[in-house]
Amino acid sequence: MKEHCGLFGIFRHKDAARLTYFGLYAQQHRGQEAVGIAVWDGDTLCDVRNLGLVHDIFDEKHLAETLKGHTAVGHVRYATGGKVSVTDAEPFIVRRGGLSLAIAHNGALVNAAALRLELEGQGAIFHTNTDSEIFAHLIVRELGTLSLEEAVLAACERVQGAYSLVILANDKLIGVRDPHGIRPLSLGRLGNTPLLASETCAFDLLEGEYIRTLEAGEMVVISGSPLTSIRSYSLANKKPLPEQAGCIFELVYFARPDSYVFDQNVYMARKRMGMQLAKEAPVEADFVMPFPDSGIYCAVGYAQQSGIPYEHALIRNHYVGRTFIQPTQDMRDFAVRVKLNPVREVIKGKRIVIVDDSIVRGTTMRTRVKKLRELGATEVHCRISCPPVKCPCFYGVDFSSRGELVAANHSIADIQKFLGLDSLEFLSLEGMLSSVTDMGYCLACFDGKYAVPVNEE
């Protein structure tokens, strides 16, 4: 699975561009295809956007000369919507009269196509394939009769789906979460400087302070001190907020383990999932091993709860780039082996229980299990720290059809056979929920109950 996008915002700091660079650097795991920073200096909005990683795109000249200003927003992107192009890199920039807007978006709108057709019919000209541009058109169309804050809320009333937004509008910084709170967004500060970020690891790198998660349906407007907090639904149409539905895959897989997401520590949530998994699905084995890096934390919990020793039997190469020279055809499964290499002496003659966070398509797991067998493992068991992923996601994760999901089309016994395992068990839905804070989650990828109605076709 690919990660979601990552957002960062900073208000009135002399090193806004540089701190945004580091805020995005800390969240690089959320998107590796494109990156952008936009900065306001009091008169002008300037931006740099390109394809690639944060450290590849921005240099000292960008940070010290091109991106001068005191308020900034930044974005790292994985293209869950649109395409991989410089044009679609964010933040999306729009200017209307004396107002300059830079919009960074994390999530996916399920009514994006319908809104785009409607807006095009009204004369709107689209330059990208991103959901962010839809927000821009909706906001700008309301600015003739509404204030900026009211225009943002009116735009949010029109869209359906998952979104967290960080918006730079001249000398205002705005953060918004959708009414279900599907995507994360947190508020922090560096001294007296307000910060916004998808994950709190961005605050940690800057030695900033995490204040809180924005509430579902909340908009914060930062234009001075104190900031203004508006609950979007209560202001716009007096309707009660829908049930909260935070994406539980942020805690299972996507977020960095040192982050707080939905006001809870990701590392401890994953460790509790592993411990609960050991209670529900014990197995006799010589050691517990993860598939680095995402499976490490649930594997630690499983080992501690079960009393089975923990080993790193696969070593990850952390210096593999996004592309590399392809080997000859006879070097089978090179793409997997270049990233992970087994420790043969640990594996031979042993009963192994692999603990991982999820199985989506199953192809990578199958290759790695086969390699463990070839190296002399006598038994290979697998325990997964979430339920089977059976339904597609339409809120910003890159499995959007049932055909991609092995558990949607096969029984657990069939998956076990396909992967070449001696046993395979998943954490129950109840066990997963008992491992996290009771707040309301989107579980659609497990149970097909979508927080925002979706036509799968």
C-alpha positions as a Markdown table, in Angstrom:
| # | Residue | x | y | z |
|---|---|---|---|---|
| 1 | Met | 0.0 | 0.0 | 0.0 |
| 2 | Lys | 1.0 | 3.6 | -0.6 |
| 3 | Glu | 0.9 | 6.2 | 2.0 |
| 4 | His | -1.4 | 9.2 | 2.0 |
| 5 | Cys | -0.2 | 12.8 | 1.5 |
| 6 | Gly | 1.4 | 14.8 | 4.2 |
| 7 | Leu | 0.7 | 18.4 | 5.2 |
| 8 | Phe | 2.6 | 21.1 | 7.1 |
| 9 | Gly | 1.8 | 24.8 | 7.9 |
| 10 | Ile | 3.6 | 27.5 | 9.9 |
| 11 | Phe | 2.5 | 31.0 | 10.9 |
| 12 | Arg | 4.8 | 34.0 | 11.1 |
| 13 | His | 8.3 | 32.7 | 11.6 |
| 14 | Lys | 11.4 | 34.2 | 10.0 |
| 15 | Asp | 12.6 | 30.8 | 8.9 |
| 16 | Ala | 9.2 | 29.6 | 7.7 |
| 17 | Ala | 10.5 | 27.9 | 4.5 |
| 18 | Arg | 13.3 | 26.1 | 6.2 |
| 19 | Leu | 11.1 | 24.8 | 9.0 |
| 20 | Thr | 8.5 | 23.7 | 6.5 |
| 21 | Tyr | 11.3 | 21.8 | 4.7 |
| 22 | Phe | 12.0 | 19.9 | 7.9 |
| 23 | Gly | 8.3 | 19.4 | 8.7 |
| 24 | Leu | 7.9 | 17.7 | 5.3 |
| 25 | Tyr | 11.1 | 15.8 | 5.7 |
| 26 | Ala | 9.7 | 14.2 | 8.8 |
| 27 | Gln | 6.6 | 13.2 | 6.9 |
| 28 | Gln | 8.3 | 11.9 | 3.8 |
| 29 | His | 6.8 | 8.5 | 4.4 |
| 30 | Arg | 3.3 | 9.9 | 3.6 |
| 31 | Gly | 4.2 | 10.7 | 0.0 |
| 32 | Gln | 7.3 | 10.2 | -2.2 |
| 33 | Glu | 6.2 | 11.3 | -5.6 |
| 34 | Ala | 6.0 | 15.1 | -5.4 |
| 35 | Val | 6.7 | 17.9 | -2.9 |
| 36 | Gly | 5.9 | 21.6 | -2.7 |
| 37 | Ile | 6.3 | 24.6 | -0.5 |
| 38 | Ala | 4.4 | 28.0 | -0.7 |
| 39 | Val | 5.5 | 31.0 | 1.3 |
| 40 | Trp | 3.8 | 34.4 | 1.9 |
| 41 | Asp | 6.1 | 37.4 | 2.7 |
| 42 | Gly | 3.3 | 40.0 | 3.4 |
| 43 | Asp | 2.9 | 41.1 | -0.2 |
| 44 | Thr | 3.7 | 38.1 | -2.5 |
| 45 | Leu | 3.0 | 34.3 | -2.5 |
| 46 | Cys | 5.9 | 32.3 | -4.0 |
| 47 | Asp | 6.2 | 28.6 | -4.4 |
| 48 | Val | 8.5 | 25.8 | -5.5 |
| 49 | Arg | 6.9 | 22.4 | -6.5 |
| 50 | Asn | 8.4 | 19.4 | -8.3 |
| 51 | Leu | 8.5 | 15.6 | -8.5 |
| 52 | Gly | 10.8 | 13.8 | -6.1 |
| 53 | Leu | 11.8 | 13.7 | -2.5 |
| 54 | Val | 12.1 | 16.7 | -0.1 |
| 55 | His | 15.9 | 16.6 | 0.1 |
| 56 | Asp | 16.2 | 16.2 | -3.7 |
| 57 | Ile | 14.1 | 19.2 | -4.6 |
| 58 | Phe | 15.0 | 21.9 | -2.2 |
| 59 | Asp | 18.5 | 23.4 | -1.8 |
| 60 | Glu | 19.9 | 26.3 | 0.2 |
| 61 | Lys | 19.1 | 28.8 | -2.6 |
| 62 | His | 15.4 | 27.8 | -2.5 |
| 63 | Leu | 15.2 | 28.1 | 1.3 |
| 64 | Ala | 17.2 | 31.3 | 1.7 |
| 65 | Glu | 16.3 | 33.3 | -1.5 |
| 66 | Thr | 13.4 | 32.0 | -3.5 |
| 67 | Leu | 11.1 | 31.1 | -0.7 |
| 68 | Lys | 11.3 | 34.3 | 1.4 |
| 69 | Gly | 8.5 | 34.9 | 3.8 |
| 70 | His | 7.1 | 34.3 | 7.3 |
| 71 | Thr | 4.1 | 32.0 | 6.7 |
| 72 | Ala | 4.2 | 28.8 | 4.7 |
| 73 | Val | 2.4 | 25.6 | 3.8 |
| 74 | Gly | 3.9 | 22.4 | 2.4 |
| 75 | His | 2.8 | 19.1 | 0.9 |
| 76 | Val | 4.3 | 15.7 | 0.1 |
| 77 | Arg | 2.2 | 13.8 | -2.3 |
| 78 | Tyr | 1.3 | 10.3 | -3.3 |
| 79 | Ala | -1.1 | 10.4 | -6.2 |
| 80 | Thr | -4.2 | 8.6 | -5.0 |
| 81 | Gly | -6.0 | 10.9 | -7.4 |
| 82 | Gly | -4.8 | 12.7 | -10.5 |
| 83 | Lys | -1.5 | 11.7 | -12.0 |
| 84 | Val | 2.2 | 11.9 | -11.3 |
| 85 | Ser | 3.1 | 15.3 | -12.9 |
| 86 | Val | 4.7 | 18.5 | -11.8 |
| 87 | Thr | 1.4 | 20.3 | -12.7 |
| 88 | Asp | -0.4 | 18.2 | -10.1 |
| 89 | Ala | 2.1 | 18.8 | -7.3 |
| 90 | Glu | 0.8 | 20.7 | -4.4 |
| 91 | Pro | 0.1 | 23.2 | -2.7 |
| 92 | Phe | -2.3 | 24.3 | -5.5 |
| 93 | Ile | -2.0 | 28.0 | -6.1 |
| 94 | Val | -4.8 | 30.4 | -7.1 |
| 95 | Arg | -5.0 | 34.2 | -7.1 |
| 96 | Arg | -8.2 | 36.3 | -7.1 |
| 97 | Gly | -7.9 | 40.0 | -6.9 |
| 98 | Gly | -5.7 | 40.8 | -3.9 |
| 99 | Leu | -6.0 | 37.3 | -2.4 |
| 100 | Ser | -3.5 | 34.6 | -3.0 |
| 101 | Leu | -4.4 | 31.0 | -1.9 |
| 102 | Ala | -2.2 | 28.0 | -1.5 |
| 103 | Ile | -4.1 | 24.8 | -0.8 |
| 104 | Ala | -2.7 | 21.5 | 0.4 |
| 105 | His | -5.0 | 18.5 | 0.7 |
| 106 | Asn | -4.8 | 15.0 | 2.2 |
| 107 | Gly | -7.5 | 12.6 | 1.3 |
| 108 | Ala | -9.9 | 11.9 | -1.6 |
| 109 | Leu | -13.3 | 13.2 | -2.5 |
| 110 | Val | -15.9 | 10.6 | -3.6 |
| 111 | Asn | -17.9 | 13.2 | -5.6 |
| 112 | Ala | -14.9 | 14.8 | -7.3 |
| 113 | Ala | -16.0 | 13.8 | -10.8 |
| 114 | Ala | -19.5 | 15.1 | -10.4 |
| 115 | Leu | -18.3 | 18.4 | -8.9 |
| 116 | Arg | -15.7 | 18.8 | -11.7 |
| 117 | Leu | -18.4 | 18.3 | -14.4 |
| 118 | Glu | -20.7 | 20.8 | -12.7 |
| 119 | Leu | -17.9 | 23.5 | -12.3 |
| 120 | Glu | -16.8 | 23.0 | -15.9 |
| 121 | Gly | -20.4 | 23.5 | -17.0 |
| 122 | Gln | -20.4 | 26.8 | -15.2 |
| 123 | Gly | -17.2 | 27.9 | -17.0 |
| 124 | Ala | -14.5 | 26.8 | -14.7 |
| 125 | Ile | -11.2 | 25.8 | -16.3 |
| 126 | Phe | -9.2 | 23.0 | -14.7 |
| 127 | His | -5.4 | 22.8 | -14.9 |
| 128 | Thr | -4.9 | 19.6 | -12.9 |
| 129 | Asn | -6.6 | 16.4 | -12.0 |
| 130 | Thr | -6.4 | 17.0 | -8.2 |
| 131 | Asp | -9.1 | 17.3 | -5.6 |
| 132 | Ser | -7.3 | 20.4 | -4.3 |
| 133 | Glu | -8.2 | 22.3 | -7.5 |
| 134 | Ile | -11.9 | 21.5 | -6.9 |
| 135 | Phe | -11.6 | 23.1 | -3.4 |
| 136 | Ala | -10.0 | 26.1 | -5.0 |
| 137 | His | -12.8 | 26.7 | -7.5 |
| 138 | Leu | -15.5 | 26.2 | -4.9 |
| 139 | Ile | -13.8 | 28.7 | -2.5 |
| 140 | Val | -13.2 | 31.3 | -5.1 |
| 141 | Arg | -16.8 | 31.2 | -6.4 |
| 142 | Glu | -18.0 | 32.1 | -2.9 |
| 143 | Leu | -15.6 | 35.0 | -2.2 |
| 144 | Gly | -17.8 | 37.5 | -3.9 |
| 145 | Thr | -20.5 | 37.3 | -1.2 |
| 146 | Leu | -18.9 | 35.6 | 1.7 |
| 147 | Ser | -15.8 | 36.1 | 3.9 |
| 148 | Leu | -12.8 | 33.8 | 3.4 |
| 149 | Glu | -13.7 | 31.7 | 6.3 |
| 150 | Glu | -17.3 | 31.4 | 5.2 |
| 151 | Ala | -16.2 | 30.5 | 1.7 |
| 152 | Val | -14.0 | 27.7 | 2.9 |
| 153 | Leu | -16.9 | 26.3 | 5.0 |
| 154 | Ala | -19.3 | 26.6 | 2.0 |
| 155 | Ala | -16.8 | 24.7 | -0.1 |
| 156 | Cys | -16.6 | 22.0 | 2.5 |
| 157 | Glu | -20.4 | 21.7 | 2.4 |
| 158 | Arg | -20.3 | 20.8 | -1.2 |
| 159 | Val | -17.6 | 18.0 | -1.1 |
| 160 | Gln | -18.1 | 14.5 | 0.1 |
| 161 | Gly | -15.3 | 12.2 | 1.2 |
| 162 | Ala | -12.1 | 12.5 | 3.2 |
| 163 | Tyr | -10.1 | 15.6 | 3.6 |
| 164 | Ser | -7.7 | 17.5 | 5.8 |
| 165 | Leu | -6.7 | 20.9 | 4.4 |
| 166 | Val | -4.0 | 23.4 | 5.2 |
| 167 | Ile | -4.6 | 26.7 | 3.4 |
| 168 | Leu | -2.4 | 29.8 | 3.2 |
| 169 | Ala | -4.5 | 32.8 | 2.4 |
| 170 | Asn | -2.4 | 36.0 | 2.4 |
| 171 | Asp | -1.6 | 36.4 | 6.1 |
| 172 | Lys | -4.0 | 33.7 | 7.4 |
| 173 | Leu | -3.2 | 30.0 | 8.0 |
| 174 | Ile | -6.3 | 27.7 | 8.0 |
| 175 | Gly | -6.5 | 24.1 | 9.0 |
| 176 | Val | -9.7 | 22.0 | 8.3 |
| 177 | Arg | -10.7 | 18.4 | 8.9 |
| 178 | Asp | -13.7 | 16.7 | 7.3 |
| 179 | Pro | -16.8 | 16.1 | 9.5 |
| 180 | His | -16.0 | 12.4 | 9.9 |
| 181 | Gly | -12.4 | 13.2 | 10.8 |
| 182 | Ile | -11.1 | 10.5 | 8.4 |
| 183 | Arg | -7.7 | 12.0 | 7.8 |
| 184 | Pro | -5.5 | 13.3 | 10.6 |
| 185 | Leu | -4.4 | 16.9 | 11.3 |
| 186 | Ser | -2.7 | 18.2 | 14.4 |
| 187 | Leu | -2.0 | 21.6 | 16.0 |
| 188 | Gly | 1.4 | 22.4 | 17.5 |
| 189 | Arg | 3.6 | 25.3 | 18.3 |
| 190 | Leu | 7.3 | 26.2 | 18.3 |
| 191 | Gly | 7.6 | 28.8 | 21.0 |
| 192 | Asn | 4.8 | 31.2 | 20.1 |
| 193 | Thr | 4.7 | 30.1 | 16.5 |
| 194 | Pro | 1.6 | 28.0 | 15.5 |
| 195 | Leu | 2.2 | 24.8 | 13.5 |
| 196 | Leu | -0.1 | 22.4 | 11.6 |
| 197 | Ala | 0.9 | 18.9 | 10.5 |
| 198 | Ser | -0.6 | 15.6 | 9.5 |
| 199 | Glu | 1.6 | 13.9 | 12.0 |
| 200 | Thr | 3.3 | 15.1 | 15.2 |
| 201 | Cys | 6.7 | 13.6 | 14.3 |
| 202 | Ala | 7.0 | 16.9 | 12.3 |
| 203 | Phe | 6.7 | 18.9 | 15.5 |
| 204 | Asp | 9.3 | 16.6 | 17.2 |
| 205 | Leu | 11.9 | 17.2 | 14.6 |
| 206 | Leu | 11.6 | 21.0 | 15.1 |
| 207 | Glu | 11.6 | 20.6 | 18.9 |
| 208 | Gly | 8.1 | 22.0 | 18.9 |
| 209 | Glu | 5.2 | 21.1 | 21.1 |
| 210 | Tyr | 2.1 | 19.0 | 20.2 |
| 211 | Ile | -1.0 | 20.7 | 21.4 |
| 212 | Arg | -3.9 | 18.6 | 20.1 |
| 213 | Thr | -5.6 | 16.9 | 17.2 |
| 214 | Leu | -8.1 | 19.1 | 15.3 |
| 215 | Glu | -11.6 | 17.8 | 16.0 |
| 216 | Ala | -13.7 | 16.2 | 13.3 |
| 217 | Gly | -15.4 | 19.0 | 11.4 |
| 218 | Glu | -13.2 | 21.7 | 12.9 |
| 219 | Met | -11.7 | 24.6 | 11.1 |
| 220 | Val | -8.9 | 26.6 | 12.9 |
| 221 | Val | -8.1 | 30.1 | 11.6 |
| 222 | Ile | -4.7 | 31.5 | 12.6 |
| 223 | Ser | -4.3 | 35.2 | 12.0 |
| 224 | Gly | -3.0 | 36.3 | 15.3 |
| 225 | Ser | -3.3 | 35.2 | 18.9 |
| 226 | Pro | -5.5 | 33.5 | 20.0 |
| 227 | Leu | -6.5 | 31.4 | 17.0 |
| 228 | Thr | -10.2 | 31.0 | 16.1 |
| 229 | Ser | -11.8 | 27.6 | 16.1 |
| 230 | Ile | -15.0 | 27.0 | 14.1 |
| 231 | Arg | -17.0 | 23.8 | 14.0 |
| 232 | Ser | -17.9 | 23.7 | 10.3 |
| 233 | Tyr | -21.3 | 22.0 | 10.3 |
| 234 | Ser | -22.7 | 23.9 | 13.3 |
| 235 | Leu | -21.8 | 27.2 | 11.6 |
| 236 | Ala | -22.8 | 26.4 | 8.0 |
| 237 | Asn | -26.2 | 24.6 | 8.3 |
| 238 | Lys | -26.9 | 23.9 | 12.0 |
| 239 | Lys | -26.7 | 20.1 | 11.3 |
| 240 | Pro | -25.2 | 17.8 | 14.0 |
| 241 | Leu | -21.9 | 16.3 | 13.2 |
| 242 | Pro | -21.9 | 12.8 | 11.8 |
| 243 | Glu | -20.2 | 9.9 | 13.7 |
| 244 | Gln | -16.5 | 10.2 | 13.9 |
| 245 | Ala | -14.7 | 7.8 | 11.5 |
| 246 | Gly | -10.9 | 8.2 | 11.7 |
| 247 | Cys | -9.0 | 6.0 | 9.3 |
| 248 | Ile | -7.8 | 3.1 | 11.5 |
| 249 | Phe | -5.1 | 2.2 | 8.9 |
| 250 | Glu | -3.2 | 5.3 | 10.1 |
| 251 | Leu | -2.7 | 3.4 | 13.4 |
| 252 | Val | -2.3 | 0.0 | 11.8 |
| 253 | Tyr | 0.2 | 0.9 | 9.0 |
| 254 | Phe | 0.5 | 4.5 | 7.6 |
| 255 | Ala | 1.6 | 6.8 | 10.4 |
| 256 | Arg | 5.1 | 6.9 | 11.8 |
| 257 | Pro | 5.3 | 5.0 | 15.0 |
| 258 | Asp | 6.7 | 8.0 | 16.9 |
| 259 | Ser | 3.7 | 10.1 | 15.9 |
| 260 | Tyr | 0.5 | 10.8 | 17.8 |
| 261 | Val | -2.5 | 10.3 | 15.5 |
| 262 | Phe | -6.1 | 10.9 | 16.7 |
| 263 | Asp | -4.5 | 11.9 | 20.1 |
| 264 | Gln | -2.9 | 8.5 | 20.6 |
| 265 | Asn | 0.6 | 7.1 | 20.2 |
| 266 | Val | 1.0 | 5.0 | 17.1 |
| 267 | Tyr | 3.8 | 2.8 | 18.5 |
| 268 | Met | 1.8 | 1.8 | 21.6 |
| 269 | Ala | -1.3 | 1.1 | 19.6 |
| 270 | Arg | 0.6 | -1.3 | 17.3 |
| 271 | Lys | 2.3 | -3.0 | 20.2 |
| 272 | Arg | -1.1 | -3.5 | 21.8 |
| 273 | Met | -2.4 | -5.0 | 18.6 |
| 274 | Gly | 0.4 | -7.5 | 18.6 |
| 275 | Met | -0.2 | -8.4 | 22.2 |
| 276 | Gln | -3.9 | -9.0 | 21.6 |
| 277 | Leu | -3.0 | -11.0 | 18.5 |
| 278 | Ala | -0.8 | -13.3 | 20.7 |
| 279 | Lys | -3.8 | -13.9 | 23.0 |
| 280 | Glu | -6.2 | -14.7 | 20.1 |
| 281 | Ala | -3.9 | -16.7 | 17.9 |
| 282 | Pro | -1.1 | -18.4 | 19.9 |
| 283 | Val | 1.4 | -20.7 | 18.1 |
| 284 | Glu | 4.4 | -22.8 | 19.1 |
| 285 | Ala | 7.5 | -21.4 | 17.5 |
| 286 | Asp | 11.2 | -20.9 | 18.0 |
| 287 | Phe | 11.1 | -17.2 | 17.4 |
| 288 | Val | 8.9 | -14.2 | 16.3 |
| 289 | Met | 10.1 | -12.1 | 13.4 |
| 290 | Pro | 8.6 | -9.0 | 11.6 |
| 291 | Phe | 8.9 | -8.0 | 8.0 |
| 292 | Pro | 10.7 | -4.7 | 8.4 |
| 293 | Asp | 9.8 | -2.0 | 9.0 |
| 294 | Ser | 6.0 | -1.8 | 9.3 |
| 295 | Gly | 5.6 | -5.2 | 11.1 |
| 296 | Ile | 8.2 | -4.5 | 13.8 |
| 297 | Tyr | 5.9 | -2.9 | 16.5 |
| 298 | Cys | 3.1 | -5.5 | 16.4 |
| 299 | Ala | 5.8 | -8.2 | 16.4 |
| 300 | Val | 7.3 | -6.8 | 19.5 |
| 301 | Gly | 4.0 | -6.9 | 21.2 |
| 302 | Tyr | 3.3 | -10.5 | 20.1 |
| 303 | Ala | 6.7 | -11.7 | 21.3 |
| 304 | Gln | 6.4 | -10.0 | 24.7 |
| 305 | Gln | 2.9 | -11.3 | 25.3 |
| 306 | Ser | 3.6 | -14.9 | 24.1 |
| 307 | Gly | 7.1 | -15.2 | 25.6 |
| 308 | Ile | 8.5 | -16.4 | 22.3 |
| 309 | Pro | 12.0 | -14.9 | 21.5 |
| 310 | Tyr | 12.1 | -12.0 | 19.0 |
| 311 | Glu | 14.6 | -12.0 | 16.1 |
| 312 | His | 15.3 | -9.8 | 13.2 |
| 313 | Ala | 15.8 | -12.6 | 10.6 |
| 314 | Leu | 15.4 | -10.2 | 7.7 |
| 315 | Ile | 17.7 | -7.2 | 7.4 |
| 316 | Arg | 16.5 | -4.2 | 5.5 |
| 317 | Asn | 18.7 | -2.2 | 3.2 |
| 318 | His | 17.8 | 1.4 | 4.1 |
| 319 | Tyr | 19.7 | 2.9 | 1.2 |
| 320 | Val | 17.5 | 1.6 | -1.7 |
| 321 | Gly | 16.3 | 4.5 | -3.8 |
| 322 | Arg | 13.0 | 4.7 | -5.5 |
| 323 | Thr | 14.5 | 3.5 | -8.8 |
| 324 | Phe | 17.5 | 1.3 | -9.5 |
| 325 | Ile | 19.1 | -0.4 | -12.5 |
| 326 | Gln | 17.1 | -3.5 | -13.3 |
| 327 | Pro | 19.0 | -6.8 | -13.2 |
| 328 | Thr | 19.0 | -9.6 | -15.8 |
| 329 | Gln | 16.0 | -11.8 | -16.1 |
| 330 | Asp | 17.6 | -14.7 | -14.3 |
| 331 | Met | 17.9 | -12.7 | -11.1 |
| 332 | Arg | 14.4 | -13.6 | -9.8 |
| 333 | Asp | 12.6 | -11.4 | -7.4 |
| 334 | Phe | 15.4 | -8.8 | -7.4 |
| 335 | Ala | 13.0 | -6.0 | -6.4 |
| 336 | Val | 12.3 | -7.8 | -3.1 |
| 337 | Arg | 15.8 | -9.1 | -2.4 |
| 338 | Val | 17.4 | -5.7 | -2.9 |
| 339 | Lys | 15.4 | -4.4 | 0.1 |
| 340 | Leu | 15.5 | -7.3 | 2.5 |
| 341 | Asn | 18.2 | -10.0 | 3.0 |
| 342 | Pro | 17.7 | -13.0 | 5.3 |
| 343 | Val | 20.1 | -14.0 | 8.1 |
| 344 | Arg | 20.6 | -17.7 | 7.1 |
| 345 | Glu | 22.0 | -18.9 | 10.4 |
| 346 | Val | 18.9 | -17.7 | 12.3 |
| 347 | Ile | 16.4 | -19.3 | 10.0 |
| 348 | Lys | 17.7 | -22.8 | 9.3 |
| 349 | Gly | 15.9 | -25.6 | 11.2 |
| 350 | Lys | 13.6 | -23.2 | 13.0 |
| 351 | Arg | 9.8 | -22.8 | 13.5 |
| 352 | Ile | 9.1 | -19.2 | 12.6 |
| 353 | Val | 6.0 | -17.0 | 13.3 |
| 354 | Ile | 5.9 | -14.0 | 11.1 |
| 355 | Val | 4.0 | -11.0 | 12.5 |
| 356 | Asp | 3.0 | -8.3 | 10.0 |
| 357 | Asp | 0.5 | -5.5 | 10.0 |
| 358 | Ser | -1.6 | -6.5 | 7.0 |
| 359 | Ile | -2.0 | -8.6 | 3.8 |
| 360 | Val | -3.5 | -6.7 | 0.9 |
| 361 | Arg | -2.5 | -8.4 | -2.3 |
| 362 | Gly | -0.2 | -11.1 | -0.9 |
| 363 | Thr | 2.4 | -11.3 | -3.6 |
| 364 | Thr | 5.3 | -9.9 | -1.6 |
| 365 | Met | 4.5 | -12.2 | 1.4 |
| 366 | Arg | 4.4 | -15.2 | -0.9 |
| 367 | Thr | 7.9 | -14.4 | -2.2 |
| 368 | Arg | 9.4 | -14.0 | 1.3 |
| 369 | Val | 7.8 | -17.1 | 2.7 |
| 370 | Lys | 9.2 | -19.1 | -0.2 |
| 371 | Lys | 12.7 | -17.8 | 0.6 |
| 372 | Leu | 12.4 | -18.7 | 4.2 |
| 373 | Arg | 11.5 | -22.3 | 3.2 |
| 374 | Glu | 14.5 | -22.4 | 0.8 |
| 375 | Leu | 16.8 | -21.3 | 3.7 |
| 376 | Gly | 15.6 | -24.3 | 5.8 |
| 377 | Ala | 12.8 | -23.0 | 8.0 |
| 378 | Thr | 10.9 | -26.1 | 9.2 |
| 379 | Glu | 7.6 | -24.3 | 9.8 |
| 380 | Val | 6.4 | -20.8 | 8.8 |
| 381 | His | 3.4 | -19.4 | 10.5 |
| 382 | Cys | 1.9 | -15.9 | 10.0 |
| 383 | Arg | -0.1 | -13.7 | 12.3 |
| 384 | Ile | -1.6 | -10.4 | 11.0 |
| 385 | Ser | -2.4 | -7.6 | 13.4 |
| 386 | Cys | -5.6 | -6.4 | 11.7 |
| 387 | Pro | -8.6 | -8.3 | 10.2 |
| 388 | Pro | -8.6 | -9.4 | 6.5 |
| 389 | Val | -8.8 | -6.4 | 4.1 |
| 390 | Lys | -11.8 | -7.3 | 2.0 |
| 391 | Cys | -13.2 | -4.0 | 0.7 |
| 392 | Pro | -11.7 | -1.2 | -1.4 |
| 393 | Cys | -10.9 | 2.2 | 0.0 |
| 394 | Phe | -12.2 | 5.4 | -1.7 |
| 395 | Tyr | -10.8 | 7.9 | 0.9 |
| 396 | Gly | -7.2 | 8.1 | -0.2 |
| 397 | Val | -5.6 | 4.6 | -0.1 |
| 398 | Asp | -4.5 | 3.0 | -3.3 |
| 399 | Phe | -6.6 | -0.2 | -3.3 |
| 400 | Ser | -9.8 | 0.9 | -5.0 |
| 401 | Ser | -11.1 | -2.4 | -6.4 |
| 402 | Arg | -12.0 | -5.7 | -4.9 |
| 403 | Gly | -10.0 | -7.5 | -7.5 |
| 404 | Glu | -6.8 | -6.2 | -5.9 |
| 405 | Leu | -7.6 | -7.6 | -2.5 |
| 406 | Val | -6.7 | -11.3 | -1.9 |
| 407 | Ala | -9.1 | -11.6 | 1.1 |
| 408 | Ala | -12.0 | -10.3 | -0.9 |
| 409 | Asn | -11.9 | -13.2 | -3.2 |
| 410 | His | -10.4 | -16.1 | -1.2 |
| 411 | Ser | -10.9 | -17.8 | 2.2 |
| 412 | Ile | -8.2 | -17.6 | 4.8 |
| 413 | Ala | -7.5 | -21.3 | 4.1 |
| 414 | Asp | -7.0 | -20.5 | 0.4 |
| 415 | Ile | -4.7 | -17.5 | 1.3 |
| 416 | Gln | -2.7 | -19.7 | 3.6 |
| 417 | Lys | -2.2 | -22.3 | 0.9 |
| 418 | Phe | -1.4 | -19.6 | -1.7 |
| 419 | Leu | 1.3 | -18.0 | 0.6 |
| 420 | Gly | 2.8 | -21.4 | 1.5 |
| 421 | Leu | 2.2 | -21.1 | 5.2 |
| 422 | Asp | 1.7 | -23.7 | 7.9 |
| 423 | Ser | -0.9 | -21.5 | 9.5 |
| 424 | Leu | -2.4 | -18.0 | 9.1 |
| 425 | Glu | -4.6 | -16.1 | 11.5 |
| 426 | Phe | -5.7 | -12.5 | 11.6 |
| 427 | Leu | -6.6 | -10.2 | 14.6 |
| 428 | Ser | -10.3 | -9.9 | 15.1 |
| 429 | Leu | -12.1 | -6.7 | 14.5 |
| 430 | Glu | -13.0 | -6.5 | 18.2 |
| 431 | Gly | -9.4 | -7.2 | 19.2 |
| 432 | Met | -8.1 | -4.4 | 17.0 |
| 433 | Leu | -10.6 | -1.9 | 18.4 |
| 434 | Ser | -9.7 | -3.0 | 21.9 |
| 435 | Ser | -6.1 | -1.9 | 21.2 |
| 436 | Val | -6.9 | 1.7 | 20.3 |
| 437 | Thr | -8.8 | 4.6 | 21.9 |
| 438 | Asp | -12.5 | 4.3 | 21.7 |
| 439 | Met | -13.4 | 7.3 | 19.4 |
| 440 | Gly | -15.1 | 6.0 | 16.2 |
| 441 | Tyr | -13.2 | 4.7 | 13.2 |
| 442 | Cys | -13.7 | 4.0 | 9.5 |
| 443 | Leu | -13.6 | 0.2 | 9.2 |
| 444 | Ala | -14.9 | 0.0 | 5.6 |
| 445 | Cys | -11.8 | -1.9 | 4.3 |
| 446 | Phe | -12.7 | -4.7 | 6.7 |
| 447 | Asp | -16.5 | -4.6 | 6.9 |
| 448 | Gly | -17.7 | -2.6 | 3.9 |
| 449 | Lys | -19.6 | 0.0 | 5.9 |
| 450 | Tyr | -18.5 | 3.3 | 4.4 |
| 451 | Ala | -18.7 | 6.4 | 6.5 |
| 452 | Val | -19.4 | 8.5 | 3.3 |
| 453 | Pro | -21.6 | 6.6 | 0.8 |
| 454 | Val | -19.8 | 5.5 | -2.3 |
| 455 | Asn | -20.8 | 4.1 | -5.6 |
| 456 | Glu | -18.1 | 1.5 | -6.2 |
| 457 | Glu | -18.6 | 1.5 | -9.9 |
